[in-house]
Amino acid sequence: MRGDKALPSLGDVNIAEISEMYHLTFTIAIGDSEDDHRFSYFGPELAAIFGQDYTGYYLSEALGDVIVNNTIGFYDKVLASKEPHSESSEFFSEGKEVKYRSIILPCSTNGVDIDYLIGTTNYKIFDKA
């Protein structure tokens, strides 16, 4: 996607090429401060899985949700490194085990400053036997 640029722009993402997972994708518009980061897109299947469509919500509002915080909360590593980052791990919420996989990639209109993040996440909740 990025070609010879240091970072791809969000416009370089061809939805047709990721159509099988676009419904599980989110984009975050990066604001001037951490409090200004906002979800610009939250895929319909993500909304169904999380029980909430976070499109238009500030990231700080969404991170109050334990599962969102654990599966997307590492976005700051992407901002700091300017490189894609993925995680897969597990945590416990309300006595149940939650396993997840997530990836977040930086995007830049000018090739230097990150103005969007694009990512995907999925999780599964297991009852403890």
Secondary structure, 3 states (H helix, E strand, C coil): CCCCCCCCCHHHCCHHHHCCCHHHEEEEECCCCHHHCEEEEECHHHHHHHCCCCCCCEHHHHCCCHHHHHHHCCHHHHHHHCCCEEEEEEEEECCEEEEEEEEEEEECCCCCCCCEEEEEEEEEEECCC
